[in-house]
Amino acid sequence: MIDIENLSKSFGSRILWSDVSFTVGRGEMLALVGPSGSGKSTLLNCLGLLDRPSAGAIRHEGKDITRFGRREIRAFRRDVLGYLFQNYALIENATVADNVKVAVKPRRSAQGEVGPTVAEALERVGLGGREKEKIHHLSGGEQQRVALARLIVKQPALVLADEPTGALDQDNAAMVVDILGEMRKAGRAVVIATHDDRVRDRCDTVFAVKESSLVSSS
């Protein structure tokens, strides 16, 4: 699905990480771990084409996506990528339903393809019946669950999650990891930047960003 080849990122004279290489296949969940400041989120942002590496390549199905132009980047984000942001990236003055509906792919809707409905996704994350509530009335944990419902509806091939359990209690954190695990079982490739040992231990593979090393998860 995604091949990272000799990736490096620097800011001026500071090298954040270098010669990073790993592969994430379909049906695999990989954890990016490392201390604060090691560049986990920056690496995740490079995979999501929100940032550019200084050197190296990121290949999706053989194509170097780091060379994509704006139109190709938009298509990649629309058709392939699902992102679970640390700050949720929701429209605060819109309703819960409207925030989830934006993930419905226009092509799928036009062709009548069957996927999880907004109501089904909200029910799965424990927010059934709350479609009409405004986002700014929800707690942080509830907003994270709305963002998760958006992923369920979109059904992306590649899921990127930035510290998805960082602000959640134990029950909500477990639900987030369970749903990401379900996406893996459905054949999605999932990459999670995390400092949470519980998340790391649920992943198939762990990449330690600081050491630039790849190990099997226990």
C-alpha positions in Angstrom: 0.0 0.0 0.0 2.6 2.6 1.2 6.4 2.3 0.8 8.6 4.9 2.6 12.0 5.0 1.1 15.0 6.8 2.7 12.9 9.6 3.9 14.6 12.6 5.6 13.3 15.9 7.1 15.3 18.8 8.1 14.6 22.4 9.2 17.6 24.5 8.3 20.6 22.9 9.8 18.5 20.7 12.1 17.9 17.1 10.9 14.7 15.8 12.5 15.0 12.3 11.1 16.8 10.7 8.2 16.9 7.5 6.1 13.5 6.4 7.3 12.3 3.4 5.4 9.3 1.1 6.1 6.3 -0.4 4.4 2.7 -0.5 5.5 0.5 -3.1 3.8 -3.2 -3.5 3.5 -4.6 -5.0 6.7 -1.7 -3.7 8.8 -1.6 -1.3 11.7 1.7 0.4 12.4 2.6 2.6 15.4 5.0 5.5 15.1 6.5 6.0 18.5 9.2 8.2 20.0 9.7 11.0 22.6 8.1 14.4 22.2 10.0 16.4 19.5 11.1 13.3 17.6 9.0 14.1 14.6 6.2 11.5 14.8 3.5 14.0 13.7 5.8 15.5 11.0 6.3 12.0 9.6 2.6 11.4 9.7 2.0 14.7 7.9 4.4 13.8 5.2 2.4 10.6 4.6 -0.7 12.7 4.4 0.8 15.2 2.0 0.4 18.0 4.5 4.2 18.4 4.7 7.0 17.5 2.3 10.1 15.5 3.2 13.5 17.0 2.5 14.6 13.8 0.7 13.4 10.4 -0.2 10.1 9.0 -1.6 6.7 7.9 -0.4 5.1 5.5 -2.9 1.5 4.6 -3.0 0.9 1.6 -5.4 4.2 2.4 -7.1 3.6 6.2 -7.6 5.8 8.7 -5.7 3.2 10.8 -4.1 5.7 13.4 -2.8 5.9 14.5 -6.5 2.1 15.1 -6.8 0.8 18.4 -7.9 -2.1 20.1 -6.2 -4.8 18.4 -8.2 -3.3 15.0 -7.6 -2.9 15.7 -3.9 -6.6 16.7 -3.6 -7.6 13.4 -5.4 -5.3 11.4 -3.1 -6.9 12.9 0.0 -10.4 12.5 -1.4 -10.1 8.9 -2.7 -7.4 7.2 -0.6 -6.7 9.0 2.7 -8.6 9.3 6.0 -7.0 11.5 8.7 -7.8 11.4 12.4 -6.3 14.7 13.6 -5.2 15.5 17.1 -7.4 18.6 17.1 -10.3 16.7 15.4 -10.6 19.1 12.4 -14.3 19.6 12.7 -16.6 22.5 11.7 -17.5 23.8 15.2 -20.7 25.7 14.2 -22.1 22.8 12.1 -24.1 19.8 13.3 -22.7 16.4 14.1 -24.4 15.0 11.0 -23.1 17.6 8.7 -19.5 17.0 9.9 -19.9 13.3 9.2 -21.6 13.8 5.8 -18.6 15.6 4.4 -16.8 12.3 4.3 -19.3 10.7 1.9 -17.5 10.3 -1.4 -19.4 12.1 -4.2 -18.7 9.3 -6.6 -20.0 6.7 -4.2 -23.2 8.7 -3.6 -23.8 9.3 -7.3 -23.3 5.6 -8.2 -25.5 4.4 -5.3 -22.7 2.4 -3.7 -23.5 1.0 -0.3 -21.5 2.1 2.7 -22.1 2.8 6.4 -24.7 5.5 6.8 -24.2 8.6 9.0 -26.6 7.2 11.5 -24.9 3.8 11.6 -21.5 5.4 12.1 -22.7 7.6 14.9 -24.4 4.6 16.6 -21.1 2.7 16.4 -19.2 5.4 18.2 -21.9 5.9 20.9 -23.5 9.1 19.5 -26.7 7.7 18.1 -29.6 10.1 18.0 -27.3 13.2 18.4 -27.1 14.1 14.7 -28.6 17.6 15.2 -26.3 18.8 18.0 -23.7 21.4 17.2 -20.0 20.4 17.5 -19.2 23.3 19.9 -21.6 21.8 22.4 -19.7 18.5 22.6 -16.8 17.5 24.9 -13.4 16.8 23.5 -14.0 13.1 23.7 -17.3 13.4 21.9 -15.7 15.4 19.2 -13.1 12.7 18.7 -15.9 10.2 18.3 -17.5 12.4 15.6 -14.1 12.4 13.8 -14.0 8.7 14.1 -17.6 8.3 12.7 -16.4 10.4 9.7 -13.7 7.9 9.1 -16.2 5.0 9.3 -18.4 6.6 6.7 -15.5 7.5 4.3 -13.9 4.0 4.4 -10.5 5.2 3.3 -7.8 2.8 2.1 -5.1 4.5 4.2 -5.9 5.8 7.7 -3.5 8.2 9.5 -4.2 8.9 13.2 -2.2 11.5 15.3 -2.3 10.7 19.0 -5.9 9.5 18.7 -6.2 8.6 22.4 -4.2 11.5 23.9 -7.2 13.4 25.4 -9.5 10.4 26.0 -10.5 8.4 29.1 -9.8 4.7 29.1 -13.2 3.6 27.7 -13.1 6.1 24.9 -9.5 5.3 24.1 -10.3 1.6 23.9 -13.2 2.3 21.5 -11.0 4.3 19.2 -8.4 1.6 19.0 -11.1 -1.1 18.5 -12.5 0.8 15.5 -9.1 1.4 14.0 -8.5 -2.3 14.5 -11.7 -3.1 12.7 -10.5 -0.9 9.8 -7.3 -2.9 9.7 -9.3 -6.2 9.5 -11.3 -4.7 6.7 -8.1 -4.3 4.7 -7.2 -0.7 5.4 -3.6 0.3 6.1 -3.5 2.2 9.5 -0.6 4.4 10.7 -0.8 5.8 14.2 1.5 8.3 15.9 1.2 7.6 19.6 2.9 7.6 23.0 0.2 5.3 24.4 1.6 1.9 25.2 -1.9 0.4 25.0 -2.2 1.6 21.4 1.4 0.5 20.5 0.7 -3.0 21.9 -2.4 -3.4 19.6 -0.4 -2.7 16.5 1.2 -5.2 14.2 4.4 -3.2 13.8 6.2 -0.4 15.7 8.5 2.1 14.1 10.6 4.1 16.6 11.1 7.4 14.9 14.2 8.5 16.9 16.1 5.3 16.3 14.7 4.9 12.7 14.2 1.2 13.5 11.4 -1.2 12.7 10.4 -4.0 15.1 7.6 -6.5 15.5 5.0 -5.7 18.1 4.7 -8.1 21.0 
